[in-house]
């Protein structure tokens, strides 16, 4: 039987960290430095995917709770507080606060879309019951 590391994403084996349109066009030492920095970027990107997956698991539970109790999908008061907080954190971390706000709004709008779908499914199944 082949050994499998289930902690790794399925496509981890097929990912080539050295893939680049610059290969063969750049000095070897520059390419080595670029690849070394990119290995950190790859770790950060993997972490972002895991973090987002966990966040969506949590927001999915909120969606079910809201659908069960017929609460609205969006909560503008909560969103305003989160955005103000993240803008402050971004400033402290030297990240563009406008980017942090745009990024959070992008995620929230996807969450609200999920919540609307959960509410619709919930309504359909409670009508059928
Ligand atoms: C997750 C929730 O639902 C929506 C999505 C939010 C989010 O992704 O952070 C915040 C507020 C709501 O508009 C919630 O109400 O907590």
Backbone and ligand atoms as CSV (ligand in chain L), in Angstrom:
chain,resi,resn,atom,element,x,y,z
A,1,UNK,N,N,0.843,-1.207,0.000
A,1,UNK,CA,C,0.000,0.000,0.000
A,1,UNK,C,C,0.880,1.261,0.000
A,2,UNK,N,N,0.473,2.259,-0.762
A,2,UNK,CA,C,1.263,3.499,-0.775
A,2,UNK,C,C,0.946,4.336,0.459
A,3,UNK,N,N,2.003,4.907,1.006
A,3,UNK,CA,C,1.825,5.764,2.180
A,3,UNK,C,C,1.279,7.109,1.726
A,4,UNK,N,N,0.326,7.646,2.484
A,4,UNK,CA,C,-0.223,8.961,2.136
A,4,UNK,C,C,-0.159,9.870,3.336
A,5,UNK,N,N,0.292,11.090,3.125
A,5,UNK,CA,C,0.254,12.069,4.208
A,5,UNK,C,C,-1.029,12.867,4.065
A,6,UNK,N,N,-2.022,12.532,4.902
A,6,UNK,CA,C,-3.324,13.176,4.767
A,6,UNK,C,C,-3.324,14.634,5.200
A,7,UNK,N,N,-2.240,15.086,5.840
A,7,UNK,CA,C,-2.177,16.486,6.255
A,7,UNK,C,C,-1.881,17.387,5.057
A,8,UNK,N,N,-1.403,16.791,3.972
A,8,UNK,CA,C,-1.067,17.603,2.804
A,8,UNK,C,C,-2.248,17.720,1.855
A,9,UNK,N,N,-2.396,18.888,1.206
A,9,UNK,CA,C,-3.457,18.996,0.213
A,9,UNK,C,C,-3.195,17.988,-0.911
A,10,UNK,N,N,-4.274,17.535,-1.601
A,10,UNK,CA,C,-4.142,16.497,-2.611
A,10,UNK,C,C,-3.199,16.853,-3.740
A,11,UNK,N,N,-3.112,18.133,-4.078
A,11,UNK,CA,C,-2.286,18.475,-5.237
A,11,UNK,C,C,-0.876,18.887,-4.842
A,12,UNK,N,N,-0.517,18.674,-3.564
A,12,UNK,CA,C,0.808,19.110,-3.111
A,12,UNK,C,C,1.920,18.477,-3.941
A,13,UNK,N,N,1.713,17.217,-4.375
A,13,UNK,CA,C,2.748,16.531,-5.134
A,13,UNK,C,C,2.916,17.107,-6.532
A,14,UNK,N,N,1.825,17.628,-7.102
A,14,UNK,CA,C,1.912,18.100,-8.478
A,14,UNK,C,C,2.331,19.567,-8.561
A,15,UNK,N,N,2.446,20.235,-7.427
A,15,UNK,CA,C,2.854,21.638,-7.438
A,15,UNK,C,C,4.359,21.746,-7.639
A,16,UNK,N,N,4.737,22.532,-8.625
A,16,UNK,CA,C,6.168,22.756,-8.860
A,16,UNK,C,C,6.531,24.147,-8.357
A,17,UNK,N,N,7.200,24.239,-7.198
A,17,UNK,CA,C,7.504,25.554,-6.635
A,17,UNK,C,C,8.484,26.349,-7.497
A,18,UNK,N,N,9.151,25.663,-8.436
A,18,UNK,CA,C,10.114,26.369,-9.297
A,18,UNK,C,C,9.482,26.819,-10.612
A,19,UNK,N,N,8.161,26.559,-10.780
A,19,UNK,CA,C,7.499,26.973,-12.027
A,19,UNK,C,C,7.609,28.483,-12.183
A,20,UNK,N,N,8.070,28.917,-13.335
A,20,UNK,CA,C,8.219,30.357,-13.564
A,20,UNK,C,C,8.406,30.635,-15.046
A,21,UNK,N,N,7.812,31.730,-15.492
A,21,UNK,CA,C,8.035,32.157,-16.877
A,21,UNK,C,C,9.425,32.770,-17.020
A,22,UNK,N,N,10.081,33.016,-15.880
A,22,UNK,CA,C,11.413,33.627,-15.909
A,22,UNK,C,C,12.534,32.594,-16.032
A,23,UNK,N,N,12.165,31.311,-15.852
A,23,UNK,CA,C,13.190,30.262,-15.867
A,23,UNK,C,C,14.005,30.338,-17.160
A,24,UNK,N,N,15.320,30.339,-17.001
A,24,UNK,CA,C,16.204,30.387,-18.168
A,24,UNK,C,C,16.487,31.800,-18.657
A,25,UNK,N,N,15.762,32.798,-18.107
A,25,UNK,CA,C,15.956,34.181,-18.558
A,25,UNK,C,C,16.645,35.038,-17.501
A,26,UNK,N,N,16.839,34.448,-16.321
A,26,UNK,CA,C,17.368,35.228,-15.196
A,26,UNK,C,C,18.618,34.554,-14.655
A,27,UNK,N,N,19.536,35.369,-14.202
A,27,UNK,CA,C,20.768,34.885,-13.583
A,27,UNK,C,C,20.455,33.856,-12.486
A,28,UNK,N,N,21.240,32.788,-12.398
A,28,UNK,CA,C,20.998,31.687,-11.443
A,28,UNK,C,C,20.862,32.178,-9.994
A,29,UNK,N,N,21.764,33.108,-9.579
A,29,UNK,CA,C,21.725,33.553,-8.173
A,29,UNK,C,C,20.464,34.373,-7.891
A,30,UNK,N,N,20.040,35.153,-8.880
A,30,UNK,CA,C,18.797,35.936,-8.716
A,30,UNK,C,C,17.617,34.977,-8.621
A,31,UNK,N,N,17.638,33.956,-9.505
A,31,UNK,CA,C,16.548,32.966,-9.511
A,31,UNK,C,C,16.510,32.231,-8.172
A,32,UNK,N,N,17.675,31.874,-7.638
A,32,UNK,CA,C,17.709,31.162,-6.346
A,32,UNK,C,C,17.116,32.021,-5.233
A,33,UNK,N,N,17.452,33.315,-5.262
A,33,UNK,CA,C,16.925,34.218,-4.225
A,33,UNK,C,C,15.405,34.347,-4.375
A,34,UNK,N,N,14.961,34.470,-5.633
A,34,UNK,CA,C,13.522,34.579,-5.907
A,34,UNK,C,C,12.786,33.330,-5.397
A,35,UNK,N,N,13.345,32.160,-5.704
A,35,UNK,CA,C,12.695,30.906,-5.285
A,35,UNK,C,C,12.673,30.768,-3.771
A,36,UNK,N,N,13.723,31.264,-3.128
A,36,UNK,CA,C,13.769,31.189,-1.670
A,36,UNK,C,C,12.668,32.074,-1.054
A,37,UNK,N,N,12.500,33.274,-1.585
A,37,UNK,CA,C,11.431,34.155,-1.078
A,37,UNK,C,C,10.062,33.545,-1.396
A,38,UNK,N,N,9.963,32.963,-2.592
A,38,UNK,CA,C,8.673,32.368,-2.990
A,38,UNK,C,C,8.284,31.192,-2.100
A,39,UNK,N,N,9.261,30.521,-1.497
A,39,UNK,CA,C,8.881,29.394,-0.630
A,39,UNK,C,C,8.122,29.918,0.588
A,40,UNK,N,N,8.455,31.117,1.062
A,40,UNK,CA,C,7.668,31.732,2.151
A,40,UNK,C,C,6.280,32.112,1.655
A,41,UNK,N,N,6.226,32.657,0.441
A,41,UNK,CA,C,4.924,33.033,-0.133
A,41,UNK,C,C,4.036,31.784,-0.243
A,42,UNK,N,N,4.628,30.662,-0.656
A,42,UNK,CA,C,3.853,29.414,-0.779
A,42,UNK,C,C,3.305,28.972,0.573
A,43,UNK,N,N,4.113,29.086,1.620
A,43,UNK,CA,C,3.643,28.711,2.964
A,43,UNK,C,C,2.516,29.638,3.416
A,44,UNK,N,N,2.672,30.926,3.162
A,44,UNK,CA,C,1.642,31.906,3.556
A,44,UNK,C,C,0.347,31.628,2.796
A,45,UNK,N,N,0.448,31.361,1.491
A,45,UNK,CA,C,-0.757,31.101,0.688
A,45,UNK,C,C,-1.492,29.856,1.188
A,46,UNK,N,N,-0.731,28.813,1.553
A,46,UNK,CA,C,-1.361,27.589,2.071
A,46,UNK,C,C,-2.077,27.912,3.381
A,47,UNK,N,N,-1.438,28.702,4.222
A,47,UNK,CA,C,-2.047,29.083,5.501
A,47,UNK,C,C,-3.329,29.877,5.279
A,48,UNK,N,N,-3.304,30.780,4.289
A,48,UNK,CA,C,-4.500,31.574,3.986
A,48,UNK,C,C,-5.668,30.668,3.599
A,49,UNK,N,N,-5.370,29.639,2.808
A,49,UNK,CA,C,-6.432,28.711,2.388
A,49,UNK,C,C,-7.007,27.990,3.604
A,50,UNK,N,N,-6.119,27.507,4.500
A,50,UNK,CA,C,-6.603,26.811,5.700
A,50,UNK,C,C,-7.399,27.756,6.592
A,51,UNK,N,N,-6.916,28.995,6.748
A,51,UNK,CA,C,-7.615,29.964,7.595
A,51,UNK,C,C,-8.993,30.291,7.028
A,52,UNK,N,N,-9.031,30.497,5.714
A,52,UNK,CA,C,-10.318,30.819,5.084
A,52,UNK,C,C,-11.290,29.647,5.212
A,53,UNK,N,N,-10.763,28.421,5.055
A,53,UNK,CA,C,-11.631,27.239,5.184
A,53,UNK,C,C,-12.224,27.186,6.597
A,54,UNK,N,N,-11.423,27.459,7.616
A,54,UNK,CA,C,-11.916,27.461,8.996
A,54,UNK,C,C,-12.936,28.567,9.206
A,55,UNK,N,N,-12.650,29.740,8.623
A,55,UNK,CA,C,-13.581,30.872,8.773
A,55,UNK,C,C,-14.931,30.517,8.143
A,56,UNK,N,N,-14.893,29.917,6.955
A,56,UNK,CA,C,-16.154,29.569,6.289
A,56,UNK,C,C,-16.898,28.458,7.042
A,57,UNK,N,N,-16.137,27.564,7.712
A,57,UNK,CA,C,-16.811,26.543,8.537
A,57,UNK,C,C,-17.611,27.240,9.640
A,58,UNK,N,N,-17.008,28.261,10.259
A,58,UNK,CA,C,-17.672,28.987,11.356
A,58,UNK,C,C,-18.864,29.788,10.820
A,59,UNK,N,N,-18.662,30.493,9.695
A,59,UNK,CA,C,-19.757,31.322,9.183
A,59,UNK,C,C,-20.918,30.450,8.680
A,60,UNK,N,N,-20.589,29.229,8.229
A,60,UNK,CA,C,-21.643,28.307,7.799
A,60,UNK,C,C,-22.568,27.993,8.991
A,61,UNK,N,N,-21.950,27.807,10.172
A,61,UNK,CA,C,-22.742,27.522,11.386
A,61,UNK,C,C,-23.622,28.721,11.731
A,62,UNK,N,N,-23.072,29.943,11.556
A,62,UNK,CA,C,-23.864,31.159,11.802
A,62,UNK,C,C,-25.050,31.175,10.829
A,63,UNK,N,N,-24.797,30.784,9.578
A,63,UNK,CA,C,-25.854,30.770,8.560
A,63,UNK,C,C,-26.995,29.842,8.940
A,64,UNK,N,N,-26.666,28.676,9.473
A,64,UNK,CA,C,-27.693,27.714,9.882
A,64,UNK,C,C,-28.483,28.280,11.060
A,65,UNK,N,N,-27.759,28.870,12.019
A,65,UNK,CA,C,-28.417,29.464,13.198
A,65,UNK,C,C,-29.395,30.574,12.770
A,66,UNK,N,N,-28.928,31.441,11.837
A,66,UNK,CA,C,-29.780,32.534,11.365
A,66,UNK,C,C,-31.009,31.997,10.619
A,67,UNK,N,N,-30.783,30.977,9.775
A,67,UNK,CA,C,-31.913,30.423,9.012
A,67,UNK,C,C,-32.930,29.798,9.963
A,68,UNK,N,N,-32.444,29.078,10.961
A,68,UNK,CA,C,-33.328,28.410,11.915
A,68,UNK,C,C,-34.203,29.416,12.652
A,69,UNK,N,N,-33.607,30.570,12.965
A,69,UNK,CA,C,-34.339,31.574,13.758
A,69,UNK,C,C,-34.856,32.740,12.906
A,70,UNK,N,N,-34.838,32.528,11.588
A,70,UNK,CA,C,-35.347,33.529,10.635
A,70,UNK,C,C,-34.707,34.911,10.832
A,71,UNK,N,N,-33.397,34.937,11.009
A,71,UNK,CA,C,-32.668,36.207,11.166
A,71,UNK,C,C,-32.095,36.616,9.805
A,72,UNK,N,N,-31.905,37.920,9.588
A,72,UNK,CA,C,-31.383,38.355,8.283
A,72,UNK,C,C,-29.948,37.855,8.041
A,73,UNK,N,N,-29.620,37.636,6.752
A,73,UNK,CA,C,-28.295,37.102,6.390
A,73,UNK,C,C,-27.174,38.061,6.792
A,74,UNK,N,N,-27.350,39.350,6.491
A,74,UNK,CA,C,-26.309,40.336,6.786
A,74,UNK,C,C,-26.549,41.011,8.129
A,75,UNK,N,N,-25.463,41.492,8.729
A,75,UNK,CA,C,-25.557,42.236,9.986
A,75,UNK,C,C,-24.654,43.464,9.860
A,76,UNK,N,N,-25.205,44.565,9.286
A,76,UNK,CA,C,-24.382,45.748,8.998
A,76,UNK,C,C,-23.700,46.342,10.233
A,77,UNK,N,N,-24.340,46.229,11.401
A,77,UNK,CA,C,-23.727,46.764,12.628
A,77,UNK,C,C,-22.458,46.014,12.986
A,78,UNK,N,N,-22.529,44.686,12.876
A,78,UNK,CA,C,-21.356,43.834,13.130
A,78,UNK,C,C,-20.256,44.120,12.092
A,79,UNK,N,N,-20.676,44.241,10.834
A,79,UNK,CA,C,-19.694,44.476,9.765
A,79,UNK,C,C,-18.943,45.793,9.977
A,80,UNK,N,N,-19.674,46.844,10.368
A,80,UNK,CA,C,-19.029,48.152,10.579
A,80,UNK,C,C,-17.988,48.056,11.691
A,81,UNK,N,N,-18.338,47.327,12.772
A,81,UNK,CA,C,-17.389,47.178,13.888
A,81,UNK,C,C,-16.160,46.377,13.442
A,82,UNK,N,N,-16.388,45.316,12.662
A,82,UNK,CA,C,-15.262,44.495,12.190
A,82,UNK,C,C,-14.346,45.302,11.279
A,83,UNK,N,N,-14.960,46.089,10.374
A,83,UNK,CA,C,-14.155,46.862,9.419
A,83,UNK,C,C,-13.307,47.903,10.151
A,84,UNK,N,N,-13.923,48.586,11.121
A,84,UNK,CA,C,-13.167,49.597,11.882
A,84,UNK,C,C,-11.995,48.929,12.612
A,85,UNK,N,N,-12.262,47.762,13.199
A,85,UNK,CA,C,-11.202,47.049,13.934
A,85,UNK,C,C,-10.077,46.611,12.996
A,86,UNK,N,N,-10.467,46.012,11.850
A,86,UNK,CA,C,-9.445,45.524,10.921
A,86,UNK,C,C,-8.642,46.658,10.302
A,87,UNK,N,N,-9.282,47.810,10.099
A,87,UNK,CA,C,-8.545,48.966,9.571
A,87,UNK,C,C,-7.477,49.400,10.572
A,88,UNK,N,N,-7.841,49.396,11.864
A,88,UNK,CA,C,-6.853,49.768,12.902
A,88,UNK,C,C,-5.723,48.746,12.947
A,89,UNK,N,N,-6.069,47.453,12.920
A,89,UNK,CA,C,-5.038,46.404,12.948
A,89,UNK,C,C,-4.126,46.518,11.727
A,90,UNK,N,N,-4.736,46.808,10.562
A,90,UNK,CA,C,-3.950,46.927,9.335
A,90,UNK,C,C,-2.948,48.076,9.460
A,91,UNK,N,N,-3.415,49.210,9.972
A,91,UNK,CA,C,-2.506,50.358,10.146
A,91,UNK,C,C,-1.328,49.980,11.019
A,92,UNK,N,N,-1.617,49.316,12.149
A,92,UNK,CA,C,-0.539,48.899,13.065
A,92,UNK,C,C,0.441,47.950,12.372
A,93,UNK,N,N,-0.097,47.135,11.462
A,93,UNK,CA,C,0.745,46.132,10.796
A,93,UNK,C,C,1.359,46.650,9.493
A,94,UNK,N,N,1.175,47.943,9.209
A,94,UNK,CA,C,1.677,48.573,7.968
A,94,UNK,C,C,1.091,47.916,6.721
A,95,UNK,N,N,-0.185,47.558,6.826
A,95,UNK,CA,C,-0.918,47.048,5.661
A,95,UNK,C,C,-1.900,48.149,5.275
A,96,UNK,N,N,-2.106,48.357,3.997
A,96,UNK,CA,C,-3.028,49.395,3.532
A,96,UNK,C,C,-4.443,49.119,4.093
A,97,UNK,N,N,-4.974,50.028,4.956
A,97,UNK,CA,C,-6.297,49.794,5.550
A,97,UNK,C,C,-7.406,49.706,4.503
A,98,UNK,N,N,-7.258,50.418,3.395
A,98,UNK,CA,C,-8.279,50.351,2.336
A,98,UNK,C,C,-8.297,48.945,1.735
A,99,UNK,N,N,-7.109,48.349,1.601
A,99,UNK,CA,C,-7.037,46.977,1.082
A,99,UNK,C,C,-7.673,46.007,2.081
A,100,UNK,N,N,-7.369,46.187,3.375
A,100,UNK,CA,C,-7.934,45.307,4.413
A,100,UNK,C,C,-9.455,45.377,4.374
A,101,UNK,N,N,-9.989,46.589,4.222
A,101,UNK,CA,C,-11.448,46.766,4.177
A,101,UNK,C,C,-12.037,46.085,2.948
A,102,UNK,N,N,-11.390,46.284,1.788
A,102,UNK,CA,C,-11.887,45.671,0.549
A,102,UNK,C,C,-11.887,44.143,0.661
A,103,UNK,N,N,-10.795,43.627,1.238
A,103,UNK,CA,C,-10.630,42.172,1.384
A,103,UNK,C,C,-11.727,41.605,2.298
A,104,UNK,N,N,-11.967,42.279,3.437
A,104,UNK,CA,C,-13.004,41.799,4.363
A,104,UNK,C,C,-14.388,41.883,3.709
A,105,UNK,N,N,-14.637,42.996,3.018
A,105,UNK,CA,C,-15.943,43.137,2.348
A,105,UNK,C,C,-16.161,42.045,1.296
A,106,UNK,N,N,-15.073,41.678,0.614
A,106,UNK,CA,C,-15.146,40.622,-0.407
A,106,UNK,C,C,-15.558,39.294,0.243
A,107,UNK,N,N,-14.931,38.999,1.392
A,107,UNK,CA,C,-15.247,37.748,2.096
A,107,UNK,C,C,-16.680,37.806,2.639
A,108,UNK,N,N,-17.032,38.938,3.261
A,108,UNK,CA,C,-18.369,39.058,3.869
A,108,UNK,C,C,-19.464,38.895,2.806
A,109,UNK,N,N,-19.240,39.469,1.616
A,109,UNK,CA,C,-20.301,39.366,0.602
A,109,UNK,C,C,-20.482,37.909,0.174
A,110,UNK,N,N,-19.404,37.136,0.154
A,110,UNK,CA,C,-19.510,35.699,-0.162
A,110,UNK,C,C,-20.258,34.973,0.973
A,111,UNK,N,N,-19.952,35.340,2.227
A,111,UNK,CA,C,-20.627,34.726,3.383
A,111,UNK,C,C,-22.135,35.009,3.310
A,112,UNK,N,N,-22.493,36.254,3.000
A,112,UNK,CA,C,-23.915,36.621,2.935
A,112,UNK,C,C,-24.624,35.820,1.834
A,113,UNK,N,N,-23.923,35.631,0.704
A,113,UNK,CA,C,-24.481,34.820,-0.388
A,113,UNK,C,C,-24.755,33.391,0.120
A,114,UNK,N,N,-23.797,32.840,0.876
A,114,UNK,CA,C,-24.001,31.494,1.452
A,114,UNK,C,C,-25.197,31.487,2.407
A,115,UNK,N,N,-25.290,32.540,3.244
A,115,UNK,CA,C,-26.375,32.595,4.232
A,115,UNK,C,C,-27.739,32.672,3.545
A,116,UNK,N,N,-27.790,33.422,2.449
A,116,UNK,CA,C,-29.061,33.521,1.710
A,116,UNK,C,C,-29.444,32.155,1.138
A,117,UNK,N,N,-28.436,31.431,0.640
A,117,UNK,CA,C,-28.701,30.096,0.072
A,117,UNK,C,C,-29.152,29.134,1.177
A,118,UNK,N,N,-28.512,29.208,2.332
A,118,UNK,CA,C,-28.895,28.331,3.461
A,118,UNK,C,C,-30.334,28.641,3.877
A,119,UNK,N,N,-30.679,29.944,3.952
A,119,UNK,CA,C,-32.031,30.351,4.367
A,119,UNK,C,C,-33.067,29.832,3.369
A,120,UNK,N,N,-32.726,29.916,2.069
A,120,UNK,CA,C,-33.658,29.452,1.037
A,120,UNK,C,C,-33.877,27.937,1.157
A,121,UNK,N,N,-32.764,27.196,1.320
A,121,UNK,CA,C,-32.862,25.722,1.479
A,121,UNK,C,C,-33.689,25.378,2.713
A,122,UNK,N,N,-33.454,26.128,3.785
A,122,UNK,CA,C,-34.141,25.880,5.053
A,122,UNK,C,C,-35.642,26.116,4.897
A,123,UNK,N,N,-35.956,27.209,4.162
A,123,UNK,CA,C,-37.367,27.551,3.940
A,123,UNK,C,C,-38.049,26.474,3.098
A,124,UNK,N,N,-37.371,26.035,2.049
A,124,UNK,CA,C,-37.936,25.003,1.170
A,124,UNK,C,C,-38.181,23.718,1.970
A,125,UNK,N,N,-37.176,23.312,2.772
A,125,UNK,CA,C,-37.367,22.046,3.495
A,125,UNK,C,C,-38.392,22.174,4.605
A,126,UNK,N,N,-38.580,23.386,5.189
A,126,UNK,CA,C,-39.612,23.498,6.236
A,126,UNK,C,C,-41.021,23.581,5.602
A,127,UNK,N,N,-41.094,24.043,4.331
A,127,UNK,CA,C,-42.388,24.053,3.630
A,127,UNK,C,C,-42.820,22.629,3.283
A,128,UNK,N,N,-41.784,21.798,2.956
A,128,UNK,CA,C,-42.078,20.404,2.557
A,128,UNK,C,C,-42.446,19.530,3.751
A,129,UNK,N,N,-42.006,19.943,4.945
A,129,UNK,CA,C,-42.214,19.090,6.131
A,129,UNK,C,C,-43.669,19.116,6.591
L,1,LIG,C1,C,-20.991,35.696,9.928
L,1,LIG,C2,C,-22.016,36.558,10.091
L,1,LIG,O1,O,-22.829,36.981,9.015
L,1,LIG,C3,C,-22.446,38.007,8.092
L,1,LIG,C4,C,-21.029,37.848,7.709
L,1,LIG,C5,C,-20.060,38.404,8.481
L,1,LIG,C6,C,-18.632,37.941,8.359
L,1,LIG,O2,O,-18.320,37.219,7.409
L,1,LIG,O3,O,-17.826,38.307,9.244
L,1,LIG,C7,C,-20.401,39.403,9.423
L,1,LIG,C8,C,-21.668,39.834,9.562
L,1,LIG,C9,C,-22.778,39.349,8.725
L,1,LIG,O4,O,-23.076,40.303,7.727
L,1,LIG,C10,C,-22.397,37.079,11.409
L,1,LIG,O5,O,-23.462,37.683,11.521
L,1,LIG,O6,O,-21.622,36.880,12.368
